[in-house]
Amino acid sequence: MGEEDLQKAEFEGLLEKHGSQAWTFTVKEDPELAAQWRSLAQLPAGTLGAAVWQHYQSHGFTTPGELGGANAALAHHDWLHVLGGYNVDVIGEVENAAFGAASSSVPGSTLWFLGVMAMYEGGLFDSVVAGSHPHQISSAGTPERVAHALRRGRECKQDLLAIDYFSVANQQLVDLQETWGLKD
């Protein structure tokens, strides 16, 4: 996560000014990005985009591109929460990272999963979003859930990290899940 932001020439300046928050959140308004995300609200019910918009609304998330919202790189993983049906809690984040990394050949995808493991099991560093929550993955039933997410990712017919989700946002969520092999 964060490769998209590294490609921006001003990212080093944002890091210097805002610290680690710049890796995760919108620290400089991007009206074009915000408008793109707000356009999801206009899509018909049942579409992937409408489901992602509802995901943002139900969790009280600020729109990407608006100050305090997820940055483009972090927001990309929210599409996976919706596609995979993973909660927005510590275990859901681990499942989501396992699911996405296992589906992908994007360089760094495995590091995303390992980083989440280091945060939520090893306590090696804190999440900028959720703080410190070590020893979560070894709790009863969690290893099986993570293994299941890894299997689902490996069986997926679409690289979930190498897609522009806005290009398929108007398609029915259940159709995409079926086409990509995500139905349990």
Residue frames relative to the residue before (quaternion, step in Angstrom):
aa qw qx qy qz dx dy dz
M 1.0000 0.0000 0.0000 0.0000 0.00 0.00 0.00
G 0.7227 0.4455 -0.3209 0.4199 3.53 -1.02 0.76
E 0.4719 0.6922 -0.4479 0.3124 3.62 1.21 -0.24
E 0.6228 0.5497 -0.3484 0.4343 3.60 1.01 -0.80
D 0.6805 0.4860 -0.2949 0.4623 3.57 0.98 -0.80
L 0.6127 0.5570 -0.3567 0.4325 3.59 1.06 -0.65
Q 0.6285 0.5604 -0.3314 0.4256 3.58 1.14 -0.61
K 0.6042 0.5454 -0.3631 0.4534 3.58 1.18 -0.34
A 0.5284 -0.6735 0.4248 0.2946 3.54 -0.85 1.04
E 0.7272 0.4528 -0.2561 0.4478 3.57 0.98 -0.76
F 0.4112 0.7524 -0.4614 0.2277 3.61 1.21 -0.08
E 0.6244 0.5379 -0.3567 0.4398 3.60 0.94 -0.75
G 0.6424 0.5190 -0.3152 0.4676 3.57 1.02 -0.76
L 0.6377 0.5160 -0.3210 0.4733 3.56 1.06 -0.77
L 0.6335 0.5220 -0.3273 0.4681 3.57 1.02 -0.79
E 0.6562 0.5155 -0.3091 0.4563 3.55 0.95 -0.90
K 0.7206 0.4562 -0.2453 0.4609 3.58 0.94 -0.91
H 0.8224 0.2687 -0.0948 0.4924 3.60 0.89 -0.97
G 0.4246 -0.7217 0.4570 0.3000 3.59 1.23 -0.10
S 0.8376 -0.2283 0.1551 0.4714 3.56 -1.24 -0.52
Q 0.5052 0.6446 -0.4290 0.3812 3.63 1.18 -0.33
A 0.6147 0.5803 -0.3435 0.4091 3.60 1.09 -0.68
W 0.5911 0.5676 -0.3692 0.4383 3.61 1.16 -0.44
T 0.7951 0.3516 -0.1240 0.4783 3.55 1.07 -0.73
F 0.8179 0.2710 -0.0974 0.4981 3.56 0.85 -0.97
T 0.5424 -0.5525 0.5089 0.3762 3.53 -1.34 0.29
V 0.0483 -0.8132 0.5799 -0.0106 3.57 -0.52 1.18
K 0.7216 0.2170 -0.1863 0.6305 3.56 1.36 -0.03
E 0.4879 -0.7002 0.4325 0.2910 3.57 -0.59 1.15
D 0.0739 -0.7571 0.6488 0.0177 3.52 -1.14 0.82
P 0.2366 -0.8298 0.4874 0.1341 3.61 0.18 1.27
E 0.6268 0.5420 -0.3402 0.4445 3.59 1.04 -0.71
L 0.6593 0.4883 -0.2997 0.4869 3.59 0.96 -0.87
A 0.6456 0.5209 -0.3229 0.4556 3.59 0.92 -0.87
A 0.6560 0.5077 -0.3106 0.4641 3.61 0.95 -0.85
Q 0.6216 0.5372 -0.3407 0.4571 3.58 1.01 -0.78
W 0.6864 0.4685 -0.2841 0.4782 3.60 0.91 -0.90
R 0.6514 0.5094 -0.3279 0.4568 3.62 0.95 -0.78
S 0.5836 0.5932 -0.3744 0.4092 3.61 1.13 -0.55
L 0.5377 0.6267 -0.4044 0.3932 3.59 1.19 -0.39
A 0.5870 0.5996 -0.3602 0.4076 3.60 1.13 -0.61
Q 0.6710 0.5136 -0.2886 0.4503 3.59 1.18 -0.52
L 0.5505 0.6335 -0.3957 0.3728 3.60 1.22 -0.23
P 0.5960 -0.5942 0.4023 0.3604 3.59 -1.11 0.63
A 0.6120 -0.5390 0.4364 0.3801 3.54 -1.21 0.60
G 0.7518 0.3770 -0.2922 0.4552 3.55 -1.08 0.76
T 0.5930 0.5507 -0.3808 0.4474 3.57 1.21 -0.27
L 0.6429 -0.5125 0.3972 0.4077 3.55 -1.25 0.42
G 0.6751 0.5129 -0.3038 0.4346 3.58 0.84 -0.94
A 0.6491 0.5017 -0.3185 0.4749 3.59 0.96 -0.82
A 0.6461 0.5163 -0.3178 0.4637 3.59 1.02 -0.77
V 0.6452 0.4962 -0.3235 0.4825 3.60 1.01 -0.74
W 0.6253 0.5217 -0.3409 0.4697 3.60 0.98 -0.79
Q 0.6582 0.4994 -0.3064 0.4728 3.59 0.92 -0.88
H 0.5886 0.5639 -0.3499 0.4616 3.59 1.09 -0.73
Y 0.6735 0.4847 -0.2898 0.4770 3.59 0.89 -0.92
Q 0.6808 0.4936 -0.2958 0.4532 3.57 0.90 -0.90
S 0.6914 0.4966 -0.2918 0.4360 3.60 0.85 -0.92
H 0.7208 0.3989 -0.2453 0.5111 3.59 1.16 -0.50
G 0.4642 -0.7069 0.4278 0.3192 3.58 1.27 0.00
F 0.3296 0.7613 -0.4952 0.2579 3.57 1.17 0.56
T 0.4448 -0.6476 0.5536 0.2764 3.53 -1.15 0.71
T 0.5656 -0.6230 0.4299 0.3274 3.56 -1.05 0.81
P 0.5072 -0.6148 0.4983 0.3412 3.62 -0.94 0.80
G 0.7163 0.3810 -0.3255 0.4856 3.53 -1.00 0.91
E 0.6662 0.4138 -0.2883 0.5495 3.57 1.27 -0.36
L 0.6262 -0.5526 0.3838 0.3939 3.58 -1.07 0.69
G 0.8029 0.2541 -0.2206 0.4921 3.54 -0.86 1.03
G 0.5696 0.5718 -0.3922 0.4413 3.58 1.23 -0.22
A 0.6534 -0.4679 0.3948 0.4452 3.55 -1.28 0.21
N 0.4295 -0.6533 0.5372 0.3166 3.57 -1.12 0.56
A 0.7414 -0.4316 0.2682 0.4384 3.58 -1.27 0.23
A 0.6651 0.5126 -0.3146 0.4427 3.58 0.93 -0.84
L 0.6869 0.4602 -0.2889 0.4827 3.59 0.86 -0.90
A 0.6419 0.5456 -0.3313 0.4249 3.59 0.93 -0.86
H 0.5554 0.6172 -0.3927 0.3954 3.59 1.11 -0.60
H 0.6832 0.4995 -0.3052 0.4365 3.61 0.95 -0.79
D 0.5573 0.6166 -0.3966 0.3898 3.61 1.20 -0.34
W 0.5649 0.5721 -0.3899 0.4489 3.59 1.15 -0.51
L 0.6450 0.5292 -0.3140 0.4531 3.60 1.06 -0.76
H 0.5791 0.5658 -0.3766 0.4502 3.59 1.06 -0.69
V 0.6931 0.4690 -0.2704 0.4760 3.57 0.92 -0.93
L 0.6753 0.4990 -0.3016 0.4516 3.60 0.82 -0.94
G 0.7656 0.3822 -0.1927 0.4803 3.57 0.93 -0.91
G 0.4097 -0.7247 0.4620 0.3058 3.57 1.22 -0.34
Y 0.4107 0.7245 -0.4617 0.3054 3.59 1.12 0.59
N 0.5181 -0.6622 0.4639 0.2791 3.54 -0.99 0.94
V 0.3959 -0.6570 0.5794 0.2755 3.52 -1.35 0.29
D 0.4464 0.5924 -0.5292 0.4119 3.51 0.33 1.39
V 0.7585 -0.3859 0.2333 0.4704 3.58 -1.23 0.10
I 0.7104 0.4384 -0.2748 0.4771 3.61 0.73 -1.00
G 0.6242 0.5406 -0.3344 0.4542 3.59 1.02 -0.72
E 0.6381 0.5137 -0.3270 0.4712 3.58 1.05 -0.71
V 0.6392 0.5059 -0.3255 0.4792 3.59 1.02 -0.75
E 0.6464 0.5079 -0.3177 0.4725 3.59 0.92 -0.89
N 0.6601 0.5235 -0.3058 0.4434 3.57 0.91 -0.93
A 0.6632 0.4898 -0.3003 0.4797 3.59 0.97 -0.85
A 0.6313 0.5220 -0.3298 0.4694 3.59 1.00 -0.79
F 0.6498 0.5347 -0.2851 0.4589 3.55 0.95 -1.00
G 0.7124 0.4595 -0.2575 0.4637 3.58 0.78 -1.03
A 0.6773 0.4975 -0.2983 0.4525 3.56 0.86 -0.94
A 0.6772 0.4979 -0.2977 0.4526 3.58 0.93 -0.85
S 0.6615 0.5057 -0.3118 0.4576 3.60 1.14 -0.50
S 0.7571 0.4828 -0.1636 0.4087 3.53 1.17 -0.64
S 0.2398 -0.7244 0.6226 0.1736 3.49 -1.33 0.48
V 0.3587 0.7329 -0.4948 0.2989 3.59 1.27 0.27
P 0.4893 -0.6532 0.4765 0.3268 3.62 -0.81 0.91
G 0.7748 0.3242 -0.2549 0.4793 3.55 -0.90 0.94
S 0.5002 0.6751 -0.4369 0.3213 3.60 1.17 -0.28
T 0.6472 0.5007 -0.3222 0.4760 3.59 1.01 -0.74
L 0.6217 0.5396 -0.3412 0.4539 3.58 1.08 -0.68
W 0.5732 0.5658 -0.3748 0.4592 3.60 1.12 -0.62
F 0.6811 0.4819 -0.2855 0.4716 3.57 0.82 -1.01
L 0.6728 0.4909 -0.3026 0.4634 3.60 0.87 -0.90
G 0.6278 0.5362 -0.3325 0.4559 3.58 1.05 -0.71
V 0.6446 0.5022 -0.3123 0.4845 3.56 1.00 -0.83
M 0.6287 0.5189 -0.3286 0.4769 3.59 1.02 -0.78
A 0.6538 0.5167 -0.3126 0.4558 3.59 0.94 -0.88
M 0.6562 0.5023 -0.3095 0.4704 3.59 1.05 -0.73
Y 0.8336 0.3242 -0.1224 0.4301 3.52 0.57 -1.23
E 0.7064 0.3322 -0.2887 0.5544 3.57 1.22 0.06
G 0.7771 0.3760 -0.1990 0.4638 3.55 0.65 -1.08
G 0.2929 -0.7711 0.5139 0.2355 3.57 1.15 -0.50
L 0.2844 0.8028 -0.4835 0.2020 3.58 1.20 0.53
F 0.7691 -0.0659 0.0177 0.6355 3.57 1.23 -0.47
D 0.5114 -0.6597 0.4678 0.2906 3.54 -1.24 0.48
S 0.4940 -0.6067 0.5311 0.3253 3.52 -1.24 0.53
V 0.4856 -0.6490 0.5003 0.3046 3.58 -0.97 0.86
V 0.6981 0.4684 -0.2565 0.4769 3.57 1.11 -0.72
A 0.8424 0.2502 -0.0786 0.4708 3.59 0.69 -1.11
G 0.4912 -0.6608 0.4447 0.3526 3.60 1.19 -0.19
S 0.7189 -0.4339 0.3353 0.4273 3.57 -1.23 -0.54
H 0.1296 0.7728 -0.6094 0.1210 3.56 -0.86 1.04
P 0.0467 0.8378 -0.5430 0.0333 3.64 0.53 1.06
H 0.8238 0.2997 -0.2218 0.4271 3.53 -1.42 0.31
Q 0.3614 0.7527 -0.4756 0.2769 3.59 1.12 0.63
I 0.6883 0.5247 -0.2932 0.4063 3.57 0.94 -0.86
S 0.6769 0.4895 -0.3000 0.4606 3.57 1.10 -0.57
S 0.4596 0.6762 -0.4641 0.3407 3.61 1.21 0.04
A 0.7036 -0.5049 0.3078 0.3942 3.56 -1.19 0.65
G 0.8389 0.2024 -0.1855 0.4700 3.55 -0.92 1.02
T 0.5810 0.6252 -0.3741 0.3628 3.58 1.15 -0.44
P 0.6307 0.5214 -0.3751 0.4355 3.67 0.83 -0.72
E 0.6421 0.5191 -0.3251 0.4610 3.59 1.02 -0.75
R 0.6438 0.5173 -0.3209 0.4636 3.59 1.00 -0.79
V 0.6567 0.4959 -0.3079 0.4775 3.58 0.98 -0.83
A 0.6357 0.5184 -0.3266 0.4696 3.60 0.98 -0.81
H 0.6353 0.5233 -0.3237 0.4667 3.59 1.01 -0.79
A 0.6477 0.5093 -0.3143 0.4715 3.60 0.98 -0.82
L 0.6250 0.5261 -0.3313 0.4720 3.59 1.03 -0.76
R 0.6508 0.5095 -0.3148 0.4667 3.60 0.93 -0.88
R 0.6516 0.5139 -0.3181 0.4584 3.59 0.90 -0.91
G 0.6523 0.5160 -0.3145 0.4576 3.57 0.97 -0.81
R 0.6648 0.4995 -0.3052 0.4640 3.59 0.93 -0.87
E 0.6945 0.4742 -0.2715 0.4681 3.59 1.06 -0.72
C 0.5086 0.6679 -0.4097 0.3569 3.58 1.25 -0.32
K 0.3626 -0.7572 0.5137 0.1771 3.56 -0.96 0.93
Q 0.6977 0.3833 -0.2478 0.5522 3.59 1.30 0.06
D 0.4044 -0.6615 0.5655 0.2812 3.57 -0.98 0.82
L 0.2962 -0.8231 0.4644 0.1383 3.55 -0.24 1.30
L 0.6809 0.4534 -0.2983 0.4918 3.58 1.23 -0.21
A 0.7101 0.4200 -0.2399 0.5117 3.59 1.26 -0.27
I 0.5704 0.5582 -0.4012 0.4496 3.56 0.83 0.97
D 0.3568 -0.6663 0.6080 0.2431 3.51 -1.21 0.66
Y 0.2990 -0.8056 0.4853 0.1617 3.56 -0.15 1.27
F 0.5772 0.5791 -0.3949 0.4190 3.59 1.09 -0.46
S 0.6141 0.5580 -0.3484 0.4361 3.61 1.17 -0.49
V 0.7597 0.2874 -0.1831 0.5539 3.62 1.21 -0.33
A 0.3543 0.7783 -0.4632 0.2327 3.60 1.28 0.11
N 0.6939 0.4795 -0.2791 0.4589 3.60 1.10 -0.60
Q 0.5580 0.5958 -0.3949 0.4216 3.60 1.26 0.07
Q 0.5990 -0.5769 0.4186 0.3649 3.55 -1.17 0.58
L 0.5360 -0.6495 0.4455 0.3039 3.55 -0.88 1.01
V 0.6924 0.4805 -0.2995 0.4473 3.61 0.77 -0.96
D 0.6251 0.5322 -0.3441 0.4556 3.60 1.06 -0.66
L 0.6530 0.4959 -0.3130 0.4793 3.59 0.95 -0.83
Q 0.6427 0.5208 -0.3270 0.4568 3.58 0.92 -0.86
E 0.6723 0.4864 -0.2975 0.4722 3.58 0.95 -0.83
T 0.6653 0.5135 -0.2972 0.4532 3.60 0.87 -0.96
W 0.7451 0.4050 -0.2083 0.4873 3.56 0.97 -0.88
G 0.5160 -0.6811 0.3980 0.3338 3.60 1.26 0.09
L 0.4480 0.7219 -0.4241 0.3136 3.58 1.10 0.65
K 0.5218 0.6229 -0.4310 0.3923 3.59 1.20 0.00
D 0.3436 -0.7385 0.5438 0.2024 3.57 -0.91 0.94
